[in-house]
Amino acid sequence: MTSVFIISAPSGSGKSTLVSRLMNEVENLTFSVSYTTRRPRGAEVDGEAYHFIGRDEFEARIERKEFLEYADVFGNYYGTHQNELQIAENKGKDLVLDIDVQGAAQLKQRIPDAVTIFILAPSLEILEQRLRSRSQDSDAVISRRLADAAREIRDYRLYDYVLVNENLELAAETLKSIVRAERVKRIRVEEKIRPILATFGQALGV
């Protein structure tokens, strides 16, 4: 059974770093590469960070119902193709998605058993410091990101877990622990349990 882990956070909360640590340090995970209509930034390579496509093509894929979820963020579409889940199942791995609050809500409706994790900076001030330290955005963009963050955090109650990223090492270990703990929930390992129970029944004649 493939487990689905949905991770969301306001921009600047450290989500990308934590997801990278998770993927590198926990076995049998595969990362869902989203489709987007925004242009590549810096050294981004198509098919790695994102699948970059045009707006017309994205909307055609919406019409064909190819996406498990999609959202318009800052004027660009982002979406998860339904093939991502099939690929993870074929590999026998669990699927990790890095998507925003809109997409997470849609995907949770499609996959109710998905595990949702919200990453939060310790304060608005620290979030702003992190955004400015990246030196990627103008003051206007930073203001918009902070306003969006204020709206996004109102939905934290919709998530199964809320992780405050105050200390990177502690947050990374907590995120890994969430994934490992979810993997041993009875409902997620039922298929593995049944054949084990069968051997006891055969041996004891019950």
MODELLER restraints for C-alpha pairs under 7 A, 6 or more apart:
rsr = mdl.restraints
at = mdl.atoms
rsr.add(forms.Gaussian(group=physical.xy_distance, feature=features.Distance(at['CA:1:A'], at['CA:188:A']), mean=6.69, stdev=0.5))
rsr.add(forms.Gaussian(group=physical.xy_distance, feature=features.Distance(at['CA:2:A'], at['CA:89:A']), mean=5.70, stdev=0.5))
rsr.add(forms.Gaussian(group=physical.xy_distance, feature=features.Distance(at['CA:2:A'], at['CA:92:A']), mean=6.76, stdev=0.5))
rsr.add(forms.Gaussian(group=physical.xy_distance, feature=features.Distance(at['CA:2:A'], at['CA:93:A']), mean=6.07, stdev=0.5))
rsr.add(forms.Gaussian(group=physical.xy_distance, feature=features.Distance(at['CA:2:A'], at['CA:94:A']), mean=4.89, stdev=0.5))
rsr.add(forms.Gaussian(group=physical.xy_distance, feature=features.Distance(at['CA:2:A'], at['CA:95:A']), mean=6.99, stdev=0.5))
rsr.add(forms.Gaussian(group=physical.xy_distance, feature=features.Distance(at['CA:3:A'], at['CA:94:A']), mean=4.87, stdev=0.5))
rsr.add(forms.Gaussian(group=physical.xy_distance, feature=features.Distance(at['CA:3:A'], at['CA:95:A']), mean=6.28, stdev=0.5))
rsr.add(forms.Gaussian(group=physical.xy_distance, feature=features.Distance(at['CA:3:A'], at['CA:114:A']), mean=6.66, stdev=0.5))
rsr.add(forms.Gaussian(group=physical.xy_distance, feature=features.Distance(at['CA:4:A'], at['CA:94:A']), mean=5.99, stdev=0.5))
rsr.add(forms.Gaussian(group=physical.xy_distance, feature=features.Distance(at['CA:4:A'], at['CA:95:A']), mean=4.84, stdev=0.5))
rsr.add(forms.Gaussian(group=physical.xy_distance, feature=features.Distance(at['CA:4:A'], at['CA:96:A']), mean=6.07, stdev=0.5))
rsr.add(forms.Gaussian(group=physical.xy_distance, feature=features.Distance(at['CA:4:A'], at['CA:114:A']), mean=4.83, stdev=0.5))
rsr.add(forms.Gaussian(group=physical.xy_distance, feature=features.Distance(at['CA:4:A'], at['CA:115:A']), mean=6.14, stdev=0.5))
rsr.add(forms.Gaussian(group=physical.xy_distance, feature=features.Distance(at['CA:5:A'], at['CA:95:A']), mean=6.13, stdev=0.5))
rsr.add(forms.Gaussian(group=physical.xy_distance, feature=features.Distance(at['CA:5:A'], at['CA:96:A']), mean=4.81, stdev=0.5))
rsr.add(forms.Gaussian(group=physical.xy_distance, feature=features.Distance(at['CA:5:A'], at['CA:97:A']), mean=6.14, stdev=0.5))
rsr.add(forms.Gaussian(group=physical.xy_distance, feature=features.Distance(at['CA:5:A'], at['CA:114:A']), mean=5.90, stdev=0.5))
rsr.add(forms.Gaussian(group=physical.xy_distance, feature=features.Distance(at['CA:5:A'], at['CA:115:A']), mean=4.84, stdev=0.5))
rsr.add(forms.Gaussian(group=physical.xy_distance, feature=features.Distance(at['CA:5:A'], at['CA:116:A']), mean=6.00, stdev=0.5))
rsr.add(forms.Gaussian(group=physical.xy_distance, feature=features.Distance(at['CA:6:A'], at['CA:96:A']), mean=6.10, stdev=0.5))
rsr.add(forms.Gaussian(group=physical.xy_distance, feature=features.Distance(at['CA:6:A'], at['CA:97:A']), mean=4.86, stdev=0.5))
rsr.add(forms.Gaussian(group=physical.xy_distance, feature=features.Distance(at['CA:6:A'], at['CA:98:A']), mean=6.25, stdev=0.5))
rsr.add(forms.Gaussian(group=physical.xy_distance, feature=features.Distance(at['CA:6:A'], at['CA:99:A']), mean=6.93, stdev=0.5))
rsr.add(forms.Gaussian(group=physical.xy_distance, feature=features.Distance(at['CA:6:A'], at['CA:104:A']), mean=6.58, stdev=0.5))
rsr.add(forms.Gaussian(group=physical.xy_distance, feature=features.Distance(at['CA:6:A'], at['CA:114:A']), mean=6.91, stdev=0.5))
rsr.add(forms.Gaussian(group=physical.xy_distance, feature=features.Distance(at['CA:6:A'], at['CA:115:A']), mean=6.03, stdev=0.5))
rsr.add(forms.Gaussian(group=physical.xy_distance, feature=features.Distance(at['CA:6:A'], at['CA:116:A']), mean=4.73, stdev=0.5))
rsr.add(forms.Gaussian(group=physical.xy_distance, feature=features.Distance(at['CA:6:A'], at['CA:117:A']), mean=6.10, stdev=0.5))
rsr.add(forms.Gaussian(group=physical.xy_distance, feature=features.Distance(at['CA:7:A'], at['CA:97:A']), mean=6.03, stdev=0.5))
rsr.add(forms.Gaussian(group=physical.xy_distance, feature=features.Distance(at['CA:7:A'], at['CA:98:A']), mean=5.02, stdev=0.5))
rsr.add(forms.Gaussian(group=physical.xy_distance, feature=features.Distance(at['CA:7:A'], at['CA:99:A']), mean=6.31, stdev=0.5))
rsr.add(forms.Gaussian(group=physical.xy_distance, feature=features.Distance(at['CA:7:A'], at['CA:116:A']), mean=6.05, stdev=0.5))
rsr.add(forms.Gaussian(group=physical.xy_distance, feature=features.Distance(at['CA:7:A'], at['CA:117:A']), mean=4.84, stdev=0.5))
rsr.add(forms.Gaussian(group=physical.xy_distance, feature=features.Distance(at['CA:7:A'], at['CA:118:A']), mean=5.92, stdev=0.5))
rsr.add(forms.Gaussian(group=physical.xy_distance, feature=features.Distance(at['CA:8:A'], at['CA:98:A']), mean=6.06, stdev=0.5))
rsr.add(forms.Gaussian(group=physical.xy_distance, feature=features.Distance(at['CA:8:A'], at['CA:99:A']), mean=5.49, stdev=0.5))
rsr.add(forms.Gaussian(group=physical.xy_distance, feature=features.Distance(at['CA:8:A'], at['CA:100:A']), mean=5.23, stdev=0.5))
rsr.add(forms.Gaussian(group=physical.xy_distance, feature=features.Distance(at['CA:8:A'], at['CA:101:A']), mean=6.21, stdev=0.5))
rsr.add(forms.Gaussian(group=physical.xy_distance, feature=features.Distance(at['CA:8:A'], at['CA:117:A']), mean=6.38, stdev=0.5))
rsr.add(forms.Gaussian(group=physical.xy_distance, feature=features.Distance(at['CA:8:A'], at['CA:118:A']), mean=5.00, stdev=0.5))
rsr.add(forms.Gaussian(group=physical.xy_distance, feature=features.Distance(at['CA:8:A'], at['CA:119:A']), mean=6.27, stdev=0.5))
rsr.add(forms.Gaussian(group=physical.xy_distance, feature=features.Distance(at['CA:9:A'], at['CA:15:A']), mean=6.24, stdev=0.5))
rsr.add(forms.Gaussian(group=physical.xy_distance, feature=features.Distance(at['CA:9:A'], at['CA:100:A']), mean=6.80, stdev=0.5))
rsr.add(forms.Gaussian(group=physical.xy_distance, feature=features.Distance(at['CA:9:A'], at['CA:118:A']), mean=5.64, stdev=0.5))
rsr.add(forms.Gaussian(group=physical.xy_distance, feature=features.Distance(at['CA:9:A'], at['CA:119:A']), mean=4.86, stdev=0.5))
rsr.add(forms.Gaussian(group=physical.xy_distance, feature=features.Distance(at['CA:9:A'], at['CA:120:A']), mean=6.23, stdev=0.5))
rsr.add(forms.Gaussian(group=physical.xy_distance, feature=features.Distance(at['CA:10:A'], at['CA:149:A']), mean=5.00, stdev=0.5))
rsr.add(forms.Gaussian(group=physical.xy_distance, feature=features.Distance(at['CA:10:A'], at['CA:152:A']), mean=6.80, stdev=0.5))
rsr.add(forms.Gaussian(group=physical.xy_distance, feature=features.Distance(at['CA:11:A'], at['CA:145:A']), mean=6.66, stdev=0.5))
rsr.add(forms.Gaussian(group=physical.xy_distance, feature=features.Distance(at['CA:12:A'], at['CA:127:A']), mean=5.85, stdev=0.5))
rsr.add(forms.Gaussian(group=physical.xy_distance, feature=features.Distance(at['CA:12:A'], at['CA:130:A']), mean=5.70, stdev=0.5))
rsr.add(forms.Gaussian(group=physical.xy_distance, feature=features.Distance(at['CA:12:A'], at['CA:131:A']), mean=5.29, stdev=0.5))
rsr.add(forms.Gaussian(group=physical.xy_distance, feature=features.Distance(at['CA:13:A'], at['CA:119:A']), mean=6.57, stdev=0.5))
rsr.add(forms.Gaussian(group=physical.xy_distance, feature=features.Distance(at['CA:13:A'], at['CA:120:A']), mean=5.77, stdev=0.5))
rsr.add(forms.Gaussian(group=physical.xy_distance, feature=features.Distance(at['CA:13:A'], at['CA:121:A']), mean=4.95, stdev=0.5))
rsr.add(forms.Gaussian(group=physical.xy_distance, feature=features.Distance(at['CA:13:A'], at['CA:127:A']), mean=6.35, stdev=0.5))
rsr.add(forms.Gaussian(group=physical.xy_distance, feature=features.Distance(at['CA:13:A'], at['CA:165:A']), mean=6.93, stdev=0.5))
rsr.add(forms.Gaussian(group=physical.xy_distance, feature=features.Distance(at['CA:15:A'], at['CA:119:A']), mean=6.58, stdev=0.5))
rsr.add(forms.Gaussian(group=physical.xy_distance, feature=features.Distance(at['CA:18:A'], at['CA:172:A']), mean=5.64, stdev=0.5))
rsr.add(forms.Gaussian(group=physical.xy_distance, feature=features.Distance(at['CA:21:A'], at['CA:172:A']), mean=6.68, stdev=0.5))
rsr.add(forms.Gaussian(group=physical.xy_distance, feature=features.Distance(at['CA:22:A'], at['CA:176:A']), mean=5.98, stdev=0.5))
rsr.add(forms.Gaussian(group=physical.xy_distance, feature=features.Distance(at['CA:23:A'], at['CA:29:A']), mean=6.38, stdev=0.5))
rsr.add(forms.Gaussian(group=physical.xy_distance, feature=features.Distance(at['CA:26:A'], at['CA:176:A']), mean=6.82, stdev=0.5))
rsr.add(forms.Gaussian(group=physical.xy_distance, feature=features.Distance(at['CA:28:A'], at['CA:93:A']), mean=4.93, stdev=0.5))
rsr.add(forms.Gaussian(group=physical.xy_distance, feature=features.Distance(at['CA:28:A'], at['CA:94:A']), mean=6.36, stdev=0.5))
rsr.add(forms.Gaussian(group=physical.xy_distance, feature=features.Distance(at['CA:29:A'], at['CA:93:A']), mean=5.30, stdev=0.5))
rsr.add(forms.Gaussian(group=physical.xy_distance, feature=features.Distance(at['CA:29:A'], at['CA:94:A']), mean=4.88, stdev=0.5))
rsr.add(forms.Gaussian(group=physical.xy_distance, feature=features.Distance(at['CA:29:A'], at['CA:95:A']), mean=5.93, stdev=0.5))
rsr.add(forms.Gaussian(group=physical.xy_distance, feature=features.Distance(at['CA:29:A'], at['CA:96:A']), mean=6.87, stdev=0.5))
rsr.add(forms.Gaussian(group=physical.xy_distance, feature=features.Distance(at['CA:30:A'], at['CA:88:A']), mean=6.47, stdev=0.5))
rsr.add(forms.Gaussian(group=physical.xy_distance, feature=features.Distance(at['CA:30:A'], at['CA:93:A']), mean=6.28, stdev=0.5))
rsr.add(forms.Gaussian(group=physical.xy_distance, feature=features.Distance(at['CA:30:A'], at['CA:94:A']), mean=6.18, stdev=0.5))
rsr.add(forms.Gaussian(group=physical.xy_distance, feature=features.Distance(at['CA:30:A'], at['CA:95:A']), mean=5.18, stdev=0.5))
rsr.add(forms.Gaussian(group=physical.xy_distance, feature=features.Distance(at['CA:30:A'], at['CA:96:A']), mean=6.20, stdev=0.5))
rsr.add(forms.Gaussian(group=physical.xy_distance, feature=features.Distance(at['CA:31:A'], at['CA:95:A']), mean=5.91, stdev=0.5))
rsr.add(forms.Gaussian(group=physical.xy_distance, feature=features.Distance(at['CA:31:A'], at['CA:96:A']), mean=4.92, stdev=0.5))
rsr.add(forms.Gaussian(group=physical.xy_distance, feature=features.Distance(at['CA:31:A'], at['CA:97:A']), mean=6.29, stdev=0.5))
rsr.add(forms.Gaussian(group=physical.xy_distance, feature=features.Distance(at['CA:32:A'], at['CA:84:A']), mean=5.89, stdev=0.5))
rsr.add(forms.Gaussian(group=physical.xy_distance, feature=features.Distance(at['CA:32:A'], at['CA:95:A']), mean=6.58, stdev=0.5))
rsr.add(forms.Gaussian(group=physical.xy_distance, feature=features.Distance(at['CA:32:A'], at['CA:96:A']), mean=5.99, stdev=0.5))
rsr.add(forms.Gaussian(group=physical.xy_distance, feature=features.Distance(at['CA:32:A'], at['CA:97:A']), mean=5.30, stdev=0.5))
rsr.add(forms.Gaussian(group=physical.xy_distance, feature=features.Distance(at['CA:33:A'], at['CA:47:A']), mean=6.95, stdev=0.5))
rsr.add(forms.Gaussian(group=physical.xy_distance, feature=features.Distance(at['CA:33:A'], at['CA:48:A']), mean=6.73, stdev=0.5))
rsr.add(forms.Gaussian(group=physical.xy_distance, feature=features.Distance(at['CA:33:A'], at['CA:49:A']), mean=6.38, stdev=0.5))
rsr.add(forms.Gaussian(group=physical.xy_distance, feature=features.Distance(at['CA:33:A'], at['CA:50:A']), mean=5.37, stdev=0.5))
rsr.add(forms.Gaussian(group=physical.xy_distance, feature=features.Distance(at['CA:33:A'], at['CA:51:A']), mean=6.80, stdev=0.5))
rsr.add(forms.Gaussian(group=physical.xy_distance, feature=features.Distance(at['CA:34:A'], at['CA:50:A']), mean=5.21, stdev=0.5))
rsr.add(forms.Gaussian(group=physical.xy_distance, feature=features.Distance(at['CA:34:A'], at['CA:51:A']), mean=6.16, stdev=0.5))
rsr.add(forms.Gaussian(group=physical.xy_distance, feature=features.Distance(at['CA:34:A'], at['CA:78:A']), mean=6.53, stdev=0.5))
rsr.add(forms.Gaussian(group=physical.xy_distance, feature=features.Distance(at['CA:34:A'], at['CA:79:A']), mean=5.48, stdev=0.5))
rsr.add(forms.Gaussian(group=physical.xy_distance, feature=features.Distance(at['CA:34:A'], at['CA:80:A']), mean=4.98, stdev=0.5))
rsr.add(forms.Gaussian(group=physical.xy_distance, feature=features.Distance(at['CA:35:A'], at['CA:50:A']), mean=5.62, stdev=0.5))
rsr.add(forms.Gaussian(group=physical.xy_distance, feature=features.Distance(at['CA:35:A'], at['CA:51:A']), mean=4.56, stdev=0.5))
rsr.add(forms.Gaussian(group=physical.xy_distance, feature=features.Distance(at['CA:35:A'], at['CA:52:A']), mean=6.00, stdev=0.5))
rsr.add(forms.Gaussian(group=physical.xy_distance, feature=features.Distance(at['CA:35:A'], at['CA:78:A']), mean=5.56, stdev=0.5))
rsr.add(forms.Gaussian(group=physical.xy_distance, feature=features.Distance(at['CA:35:A'], at['CA:79:A']), mean=5.18, stdev=0.5))
rsr.add(forms.Gaussian(group=physical.xy_distance, feature=features.Distance(at['CA:35:A'], at['CA:80:A']), mean=6.35, stdev=0.5))
rsr.add(forms.Gaussian(group=physical.xy_distance, feature=features.Distance(at['CA:36:A'], at['CA:50:A']), mean=6.58, stdev=0.5))
rsr.add(forms.Gaussian(group=physical.xy_distance, feature=features.Distance(at['CA:36:A'], at['CA:51:A']), mean=6.24, stdev=0.5))
rsr.add(forms.Gaussian(group=physical.xy_distance, feature=features.Distance(at['CA:36:A'], at['CA:52:A']), mean=5.29, stdev=0.5))
rsr.add(forms.Gaussian(group=physical.xy_distance, feature=features.Distance(at['CA:36:A'], at['CA:53:A']), mean=6.20, stdev=0.5))
rsr.add(forms.Gaussian(group=physical.xy_distance, feature=features.Distance(at['CA:36:A'], at['CA:76:A']), mean=6.90, stdev=0.5))
rsr.add(forms.Gaussian(group=physical.xy_distance, feature=features.Distance(at['CA:36:A'], at['CA:77:A']), mean=5.35, stdev=0.5))
rsr.add(forms.Gaussian(group=physical.xy_distance, feature=features.Distance(at['CA:36:A'], at['CA:78:A']), mean=4.42, stdev=0.5))
rsr.add(forms.Gaussian(group=physical.xy_distance, feature=features.Distance(at['CA:36:A'], at['CA:79:A']), mean=6.53, stdev=0.5))
rsr.add(forms.Gaussian(group=physical.xy_distance, feature=features.Distance(at['CA:37:A'], at['CA:52:A']), mean=5.88, stdev=0.5))
rsr.add(forms.Gaussian(group=physical.xy_distance, feature=features.Distance(at['CA:37:A'], at['CA:53:A']), mean=5.28, stdev=0.5))
rsr.add(forms.Gaussian(group=physical.xy_distance, feature=features.Distance(at['CA:37:A'], at['CA:54:A']), mean=5.31, stdev=0.5))
rsr.add(forms.Gaussian(group=physical.xy_distance, feature=features.Distance(at['CA:37:A'], at['CA:55:A']), mean=5.49, stdev=0.5))
rsr.add(forms.Gaussian(group=physical.xy_distance, feature=features.Distance(at['CA:37:A'], at['CA:76:A']), mean=5.50, stdev=0.5))
rsr.add(forms.Gaussian(group=physical.xy_distance, feature=features.Distance(at['CA:37:A'], at['CA:77:A']), mean=5.40, stdev=0.5))
rsr.add(forms.Gaussian(group=physical.xy_distance, feature=features.Distance(at['CA:37:A'], at['CA:78:A']), mean=6.90, stdev=0.5))
rsr.add(forms.Gaussian(group=physical.xy_distance, feature=features.Distance(at['CA:38:A'], at['CA:52:A']), mean=6.95, stdev=0.5))
rsr.add(forms.Gaussian(group=physical.xy_distance, feature=features.Distance(at['CA:38:A'], at['CA:76:A']), mean=5.56, stdev=0.5))
rsr.add(forms.Gaussian(group=physical.xy_distance, feature=features.Distance(at['CA:39:A'], at['CA:52:A']), mean=6.95, stdev=0.5))
rsr.add(forms.Gaussian(group=physical.xy_distance, feature=features.Distance(at['CA:46:A'], at['CA:52:A']), mean=5.95, stdev=0.5))
rsr.add(forms.Gaussian(group=physical.xy_distance, feature=features.Distance(at['CA:66:A'], at['CA:81:A']), mean=5.84, stdev=0.5))
rsr.add(forms.Gaussian(group=physical.xy_distance, feature=features.Distance(at['CA:66:A'], at['CA:82:A']), mean=5.95, stdev=0.5))
rsr.add(forms.Gaussian(group=physical.xy_distance, feature=features.Distance(at['CA:67:A'], at['CA:79:A']), mean=6.22, stdev=0.5))
rsr.add(forms.Gaussian(group=physical.xy_distance, feature=features.Distance(at['CA:67:A'], at['CA:80:A']), mean=5.40, stdev=0.5))
rsr.add(forms.Gaussian(group=physical.xy_distance, feature=features.Distance(at['CA:67:A'], at['CA:81:A']), mean=4.35, stdev=0.5))
rsr.add(forms.Gaussian(group=physical.xy_distance, feature=features.Distance(at['CA:67:A'], at['CA:82:A']), mean=5.34, stdev=0.5))
rsr.add(forms.Gaussian(group=physical.xy_distance, feature=features.Distance(at['CA:68:A'], at['CA:80:A']), mean=5.56, stdev=0.5))
rsr.add(forms.Gaussian(group=physical.xy_distance, feature=features.Distance(at['CA:68:A'], at['CA:81:A']), mean=5.79, stdev=0.5))
rsr.add(forms.Gaussian(group=physical.xy_distance, feature=features.Distance(at['CA:68:A'], at['CA:82:A']), mean=5.16, stdev=0.5))
rsr.add(forms.Gaussian(group=physical.xy_distance, feature=features.Distance(at['CA:68:A'], at['CA:107:A']), mean=6.30, stdev=0.5))
rsr.add(forms.Gaussian(group=physical.xy_distance, feature=features.Distance(at['CA:69:A'], at['CA:79:A']), mean=5.54, stdev=0.5))
rsr.add(forms.Gaussian(group=physical.xy_distance, feature=features.Distance(at['CA:69:A'], at['CA:80:A']), mean=5.52, stdev=0.5))
rsr.add(forms.Gaussian(group=physical.xy_distance, feature=features.Distance(at['CA:69:A'], at['CA:103:A']), mean=5.44, stdev=0.5))
rsr.add(forms.Gaussian(group=physical.xy_distance, feature=features.Distance(at['CA:69:A'], at['CA:106:A']), mean=5.69, stdev=0.5))
rsr.add(forms.Gaussian(group=physical.xy_distance, feature=features.Distance(at['CA:69:A'], at['CA:107:A']), mean=5.70, stdev=0.5))
rsr.add(forms.Gaussian(group=physical.xy_distance, feature=features.Distance(at['CA:70:A'], at['CA:77:A']), mean=6.90, stdev=0.5))
rsr.add(forms.Gaussian(group=physical.xy_distance, feature=features.Distance(at['CA:70:A'], at['CA:78:A']), mean=5.47, stdev=0.5))
rsr.add(forms.Gaussian(group=physical.xy_distance, feature=features.Distance(at['CA:70:A'], at['CA:79:A']), mean=3.88, stdev=0.5))
rsr.add(forms.Gaussian(group=physical.xy_distance, feature=features.Distance(at['CA:70:A'], at['CA:80:A']), mean=6.39, stdev=0.5))
rsr.add(forms.Gaussian(group=physical.xy_distance, feature=features.Distance(at['CA:70:A'], at['CA:103:A']), mean=5.66, stdev=0.5))
rsr.add(forms.Gaussian(group=physical.xy_distance, feature=features.Distance(at['CA:71:A'], at['CA:77:A']), mean=5.63, stdev=0.5))
rsr.add(forms.Gaussian(group=physical.xy_distance, feature=features.Distance(at['CA:71:A'], at['CA:78:A']), mean=5.48, stdev=0.5))
rsr.add(forms.Gaussian(group=physical.xy_distance, feature=features.Distance(at['CA:71:A'], at['CA:79:A']), mean=6.40, stdev=0.5))
rsr.add(forms.Gaussian(group=physical.xy_distance, feature=features.Distance(at['CA:71:A'], at['CA:102:A']), mean=6.32, stdev=0.5))
rsr.add(forms.Gaussian(group=physical.xy_distance, feature=features.Distance(at['CA:71:A'], at['CA:103:A']), mean=5.98, stdev=0.5))
rsr.add(forms.Gaussian(group=physical.xy_distance, feature=features.Distance(at['CA:72:A'], at['CA:78:A']), mean=6.38, stdev=0.5))
rsr.add(forms.Gaussian(group=physical.xy_distance, feature=features.Distance(at['CA:85:A'], at['CA:95:A']), mean=6.89, stdev=0.5))
rsr.add(forms.Gaussian(group=physical.xy_distance, feature=features.Distance(at['CA:88:A'], at['CA:94:A']), mean=6.21, stdev=0.5))
rsr.add(forms.Gaussian(group=physical.xy_distance, feature=features.Distance(at['CA:88:A'], at['CA:95:A']), mean=5.99, stdev=0.5))
rsr.add(forms.Gaussian(group=physical.xy_distance, feature=features.Distance(at['CA:101:A'], at['CA:152:A']), mean=6.53, stdev=0.5))
rsr.add(forms.Gaussian(group=physical.xy_distance, feature=features.Distance(at['CA:108:A'], at['CA:114:A']), mean=6.16, stdev=0.5))
rsr.add(forms.Gaussian(group=physical.xy_distance, feature=features.Distance(at['CA:115:A'], at['CA:160:A']), mean=6.47, stdev=0.5))
rsr.add(forms.Gaussian(group=physical.xy_distance, feature=features.Distance(at['CA:116:A'], at['CA:159:A']), mean=5.07, stdev=0.5))
rsr.add(forms.Gaussian(group=physical.xy_distance, feature=features.Distance(at['CA:116:A'], at['CA:160:A']), mean=5.20, stdev=0.5))
rsr.add(forms.Gaussian(group=physical.xy_distance, feature=features.Distance(at['CA:116:A'], at['CA:161:A']), mean=6.43, stdev=0.5))
rsr.add(forms.Gaussian(group=physical.xy_distance, feature=features.Distance(at['CA:117:A'], at['CA:159:A']), mean=5.79, stdev=0.5))
rsr.add(forms.Gaussian(group=physical.xy_distance, feature=features.Distance(at['CA:117:A'], at['CA:160:A']), mean=6.04, stdev=0.5))
rsr.add(forms.Gaussian(group=physical.xy_distance, feature=features.Distance(at['CA:117:A'], at['CA:161:A']), mean=4.74, stdev=0.5))
rsr.add(forms.Gaussian(group=physical.xy_distance, feature=features.Distance(at['CA:117:A'], at['CA:162:A']), mean=5.83, stdev=0.5))
rsr.add(forms.Gaussian(group=physical.xy_distance, feature=features.Distance(at['CA:118:A'], at['CA:156:A']), mean=6.51, stdev=0.5))
rsr.add(forms.Gaussian(group=physical.xy_distance, feature=features.Distance(at['CA:118:A'], at['CA:159:A']), mean=6.28, stdev=0.5))
rsr.add(forms.Gaussian(group=physical.xy_distance, feature=features.Distance(at['CA:118:A'], at['CA:161:A']), mean=6.19, stdev=0.5))
rsr.add(forms.Gaussian(group=physical.xy_distance, feature=features.Distance(at['CA:118:A'], at['CA:162:A']), mean=4.74, stdev=0.5))
rsr.add(forms.Gaussian(group=physical.xy_distance, feature=features.Distance(at['CA:118:A'], at['CA:163:A']), mean=6.10, stdev=0.5))
rsr.add(forms.Gaussian(group=physical.xy_distance, feature=features.Distance(at['CA:119:A'], at['CA:162:A']), mean=5.93, stdev=0.5))
rsr.add(forms.Gaussian(group=physical.xy_distance, feature=features.Distance(at['CA:119:A'], at['CA:163:A']), mean=4.83, stdev=0.5))
rsr.add(forms.Gaussian(group=physical.xy_distance, feature=features.Distance(at['CA:119:A'], at['CA:164:A']), mean=5.88, stdev=0.5))
rsr.add(forms.Gaussian(group=physical.xy_distance, feature=features.Distance(at['CA:119:A'], at['CA:165:A']), mean=6.58, stdev=0.5))
rsr.add(forms.Gaussian(group=physical.xy_distance, feature=features.Distance(at['CA:120:A'], at['CA:163:A']), mean=6.10, stdev=0.5))
rsr.add(forms.Gaussian(group=physical.xy_distance, feature=features.Distance(at['CA:120:A'], at['CA:164:A']), mean=4.75, stdev=0.5))
rsr.add(forms.Gaussian(group=physical.xy_distance, feature=features.Distance(at['CA:120:A'], at['CA:165:A']), mean=5.91, stdev=0.5))
rsr.add(forms.Gaussian(group=physical.xy_distance, feature=features.Distance(at['CA:121:A'], at['CA:127:A']), mean=5.81, stdev=0.5))
rsr.add(forms.Gaussian(group=physical.xy_distance, feature=features.Distance(at['CA:121:A'], at['CA:164:A']), mean=5.79, stdev=0.5))
rsr.add(forms.Gaussian(group=physical.xy_distance, feature=features.Distance(at['CA:121:A'], at['CA:165:A']), mean=5.33, stdev=0.5))
rsr.add(forms.Gaussian(group=physical.xy_distance, feature=features.Distance(at['CA:121:A'], at['CA:166:A']), mean=6.52, stdev=0.5))
rsr.add(forms.Gaussian(group=physical.xy_distance, feature=features.Distance(at['CA:122:A'], at['CA:164:A']), mean=6.09, stdev=0.5))
rsr.add(forms.Gaussian(group=physical.xy_distance, feature=features.Distance(at['CA:122:A'], at['CA:165:A']), mean=6.51, stdev=0.5))
rsr.add(forms.Gaussian(group=physical.xy_distance, feature=features.Distance(at['CA:122:A'], at['CA:166:A']), mean=5.65, stdev=0.5))
rsr.add(forms.Gaussian(group=physical.xy_distance, feature=features.Distance(at['CA:131:A'], at['CA:142:A']), mean=6.77, stdev=0.5))
rsr.add(forms.Gaussian(group=physical.xy_distance, feature=features.Distance(at['CA:156:A'], at['CA:162:A']), mean=6.97, stdev=0.5))
rsr.add(forms.Gaussian(group=physical.xy_distance, feature=features.Distance(at['CA:163:A'], at['CA:171:A']), mean=6.88, stdev=0.5))
rsr.add(forms.Gaussian(group=physical.xy_distance, feature=features.Distance(at['CA:165:A'], at['CA:171:A']), mean=5.41, stdev=0.5))
